[in-house]
Amino acid sequence: MGLVDDQRAPGGELLHVALFYTHISEYVDGVLGVIDSRNGERPTLVAVSAPVIDLLREKLGDRATGIHFVNVREAGRNPTRVTPVLLRFADEHPDQHIVIVCEPIWPERTAAEYGAAVQSEALANLAFAGRTATIVCAYHVSTVHGAIVHDAAVDDAVRTHPVVVDSDGDRWESLRYADQVQLATDALHPLPKPPTAPETLTFEVADEGELREFVTTHATRAGLRGRRLDDLLYAVAEAANDIVARTSGPDRLRIWRSDERLVCELHSTGQLDPLAGRLPEDGDSRGLLLASEVADLVQIDAHPTGATVRIHVDIQRQ
């Protein structure tokens, strides 16, 4: 299985492809086809799982030289981090046609992570607009009698990618590719209600000391401490700097425990750009970008009714 020969993005354009596969061999062959198409001339980033990286290195041999490999299960654990990782690679190679292979969704993704991953896939079309890039995203699919089973992941992949290559290697344009800003908004909105009554702090002006005390008190009660507590405090402070500055108040901070995660939610009546927290050089939303670097999951709901940011930290990862 491989992509069709003509998979090169026209000058100044983005080619964003969903690559469907059923078996790991198809996955590896598909990625090899993408890599081989570059003829060793284009900067290439392969952000996939560690086992796939090992298989690719084995099959590529000396051809792996110059390819930048990233373990996406680590770098993209928080899906909101994926686009900044890819954009940083693109920024390192200005005015060049770059090639990226990425694995955005895997079976172990939680429901909350899945929604954020779909949102990131949609927003990648905006973030890379105007760049000369070929981005291929691999999706595992199930088949019955040779036909792809259209589960949620397949349906969302078709909606977020203008081009699809199926498990037989056939390439087709998606007729369901639509307004990516609206899709990114719908991917998270409305966010699910907390499973338990959250602790709530309402404030007119962001007081870092007040926010820190509130989060520390309730996070320690939930069992969070040490470096992970510091990460949460840092993420909340950075996110608050971004979203609270966009409103005259009142704003709200809520905190609750959901299974093995502690969740802090900041809500403001202000507005966020759809790409807030995803552009590496965006000074206006650098706080959200920094929050995503340390949190296990950051959900950014930039909706016309207001901005909501949920910061998740795993209690067990201490």
C-alpha positions in Angstrom: 0.0 0.0 0.0 1.2 3.5 -0.7 0.1 7.0 -1.7 -0.4 7.7 -5.3 2.6 9.1 -7.2 1.4 12.7 -7.3 1.3 13.6 -3.6 3.3 16.8 -3.7 1.7 20.0 -2.5 1.7 22.8 -5.1 3.9 25.8 -4.3 2.6 27.6 -1.3 -0.2 25.1 -0.6 -0.9 22.5 2.0 -1.7 18.9 1.2 -3.3 17.3 4.3 -4.0 13.6 3.9 -5.7 11.0 6.0 -4.0 7.6 5.5 -6.2 4.7 6.4 -4.6 1.4 7.3 -5.8 -2.0 8.7 -2.6 -3.7 9.7 0.8 -2.5 11.0 2.4 -3.6 7.8 0.2 -1.4 5.7 0.9 1.5 8.1 4.7 1.0 7.8 4.5 0.6 4.0 2.4 3.7 3.7 4.8 5.8 5.7 7.7 4.4 3.7 5.9 5.5 0.5 5.6 9.0 1.9 9.3 9.1 2.9 10.5 7.7 -0.4 8.5 10.2 -2.4 10.6 13.0 -1.0 13.7 11.6 -2.8 15.8 12.6 0.2 15.4 16.3 -0.7 12.6 17.5 1.6 12.9 18.1 5.4 10.8 15.3 6.9 9.3 14.8 10.4 7.8 11.5 11.4 5.8 11.8 14.6 4.5 8.2 15.3 4.7 5.7 18.1 8.0 4.2 19.3 7.4 0.7 17.9 6.6 2.2 14.4 9.8 4.3 14.6 11.8 1.2 15.3 10.3 -0.6 12.4 10.9 2.3 10.1 14.5 2.7 11.1 15.0 -1.0 10.5 13.5 -0.9 7.0 15.0 2.4 6.0 18.6 1.7 7.1 20.8 4.5 5.8 17.8 6.2 4.3 16.7 7.2 7.9 19.6 9.7 8.0 18.3 13.2 8.1 14.7 12.2 9.0 13.5 13.7 12.3 11.7 11.1 14.4 9.4 12.0 17.3 7.6 9.7 19.7 4.1 11.1 19.3 2.8 9.2 22.4 5.1 11.4 24.5 5.2 14.7 22.5 1.5 14.5 21.6 0.2 13.0 24.9 -1.7 16.3 25.2 -3.2 16.7 21.7 -3.1 20.5 21.9 0.7 20.3 21.8 0.8 18.5 18.4 0.3 21.5 16.2 3.0 23.6 17.9 5.4 20.6 17.6 4.7 20.4 13.8 4.9 24.2 13.3 8.2 24.4 15.1 9.6 21.9 12.6 8.2 23.9 9.8 9.7 27.1 11.1 13.1 25.5 11.2 12.8 25.0 7.4 11.4 28.3 6.0 10.7 28.4 2.2 11.1 24.7 1.9 8.6 22.0 1.0 8.3 20.0 4.2 6.9 16.5 4.7 5.3 15.4 8.0 3.8 12.0 8.9 1.8 12.0 12.2 -0.3 9.6 14.2 -2.8 11.9 16.0 -5.2 9.3 17.4 -4.7 5.9 19.0 -6.9 3.4 20.8 -5.7 4.5 24.3 -6.9 8.1 23.8 -9.5 9.1 26.4 -12.8 10.6 25.2 -11.5 14.1 26.3 -8.2 13.6 24.5 -10.0 12.4 21.4 -12.1 15.6 21.1 -9.0 17.7 21.5 -7.2 15.6 18.8 -10.0 16.1 16.3 -9.9 19.8 17.1 -6.2 19.9 16.5 -6.6 18.1 13.2 -9.1 20.6 12.0 -7.0 23.6 13.1 -3.9 22.2 11.4 -5.6 23.2 8.1 -5.6 26.8 9.3 -2.2 26.8 11.1 -0.4 25.5 7.9 -2.4 27.6 5.4 -0.1 29.2 2.9 2.8 26.9 3.7 4.2 24.4 1.2 3.8 21.2 3.2 2.6 17.6 2.8 1.1 16.3 6.0 0.0 12.7 6.2 -2.0 11.5 9.2 -2.3 7.8 9.8 -5.6 6.3 11.1 -6.2 2.7 12.0 -9.5 1.4 10.5 -11.6 -1.7 10.7 -13.0 -3.4 7.7 -15.9 -5.9 7.1 -15.9 -7.8 3.8 -13.3 -5.3 2.5 -15.4 -2.2 3.3 -14.1 0.4 5.9 -16.2 0.5 9.0 -17.1 4.2 9.5 -16.7 4.7 13.2 -16.3 8.1 14.8 -12.6 8.3 14.1 -13.0 7.5 10.4 -15.9 10.0 10.0 -13.9 12.8 11.8 -10.8 12.0 9.7 -12.8 12.4 6.5 -14.2 15.8 7.8 -10.8 17.2 8.8 -8.7 16.0 5.8 -9.4 17.2 2.2 -7.7 14.2 0.8 -8.0 10.5 1.9 -6.0 7.5 0.9 -7.8 4.3 1.9 -6.4 0.9 2.9 -6.2 -0.2 -0.7 -4.0 2.7 -1.6 -6.8 4.5 -3.5 -6.8 8.3 -3.2 -9.9 10.4 -3.2 -11.0 13.9 -2.3 -13.2 14.1 0.7 -16.7 15.4 0.0 -17.3 16.0 3.7 -14.4 18.4 4.3 -16.1 21.6 5.4 -15.7 24.7 7.6 -12.7 23.8 9.8 -13.2 26.6 12.3 -16.8 25.5 12.9 -15.6 21.9 13.2 -12.9 22.8 15.7 -15.5 24.7 17.7 -18.0 21.8 17.7 -15.3 19.2 18.6 -15.3 20.4 22.2 -18.5 22.5 22.7 -20.2 22.1 24.9 -17.7 20.6 27.3 -19.2 17.8 29.5 -20.4 18.7 32.9 -18.0 17.8 35.8 -18.9 14.4 37.3 -19.0 16.0 40.8 -19.8 19.4 42.2 -16.6 21.5 41.6 -15.0 24.0 44.0 -15.6 27.4 42.5 -13.8 30.8 42.7 -15.3 33.8 41.1 -13.2 36.9 40.7 -13.2 40.3 39.0 -9.4 40.7 38.6 -6.9 37.9 38.3 -4.9 37.8 41.5 -2.1 35.3 41.1 -1.8 34.8 44.8 -5.5 34.2 45.3 -5.6 31.7 42.3 -2.5 29.9 43.6 -3.9 29.5 47.1 -7.3 28.3 45.8 -5.7 25.7 43.5 -3.1 24.6 46.1 -5.8 24.0 48.7 -8.1 21.8 46.6 -5.3 20.1 44.6 -3.5 18.9 47.7 -6.8 17.6 49.1 -7.2 15.6 45.9 -3.8 14.1 46.4 -1.7 16.2 44.0 1.7 17.3 45.3 5.3 17.9 44.4 6.3 18.6 40.8 2.8 17.8 39.4 1.3 20.4 41.7 3.9 22.9 40.5 3.0 22.0 36.9 -0.7 22.6 37.6 -0.1 26.0 39.3 2.2 27.1 36.5 -0.4 26.1 33.8 -3.3 27.8 35.6 -1.3 31.0 36.1 -0.2 31.1 32.4 -3.6 30.3 31.0 -5.2 32.9 33.3 -2.9 35.5 32.0 -4.2 34.8 28.5 -7.9 34.5 28.9 -8.6 36.9 31.8 -7.0 39.7 29.9 -9.7 39.6 27.3 -12.6 40.5 29.6 -13.7 42.9 32.3 -15.0 40.1 34.5 -16.4 38.4 36.4 -14.3 35.3 35.6 -14.5 31.9 37.1 -12.1 29.2 38.2 -13.4 25.7 39.0 -11.5 22.6 40.2 -12.6 19.0 40.5 -11.3 15.4 40.4 -12.4 13.1 37.6 -11.1 9.6 38.1 -7.3 9.8 38.3 -7.1 13.4 36.9 -7.5 16.7 38.5 -9.2 19.3 36.3 -8.9 23.1 36.6 -11.3 25.2 34.4 -10.9 28.8 33.7 -13.9 30.6 32.1 -14.1 34.1 30.7 -16.6 36.0 28.7 -13.8 37.2 26.5 -13.0 35.8 23.0 -10.1 33.6 21.9 -8.8 33.2 18.4 -9.4 29.6 17.2 -5.6 29.1 17.0 -5.0 30.4 20.5 -2.3 28.4 22.2 -1.1 26.6 19.0 1.1 29.1 17.3 4.7 29.0 18.7 5.3 32.7 18.0 1.9 34.0 19.1 2.7 36.4 22.0 -1.0 37.0 22.6 -1.6 33.4 23.6 1.8 32.3 24.8 0.4 31.5 28.2 -1.9 28.8 26.8 1.0 27.5 24.8 3.1 27.2 27.9 0.3 25.6 29.9 0.0 22.9 27.2 3.7 22.1 27.6 3.3 20.9 31.2 -0.3 19.6 31.4 -1.5 16.2 30.5 -4.4 17.7 28.6 -5.5 21.2 27.8 -8.9 21.7 26.2 -9.5 25.1 24.7 -13.1 25.9 23.9 -13.0 29.2 22.0 -16.7 29.7 21.5 -18.7 32.9 20.7 -20.3 32.7 24.1 -16.9 32.9 25.9 -13.6 31.1 26.4 -13.2 28.0 28.5 -9.9 26.3 29.2 -9.7 23.0 31.0 -6.3 21.9 32.3 -5.9 18.2 33.2 -3.1 16.8 35.3 -2.8 13.1 36.1 -2.7 12.5 39.8 -0.8 9.2 39.5 2.0 10.6 37.4 4.0 12.1 40.3 
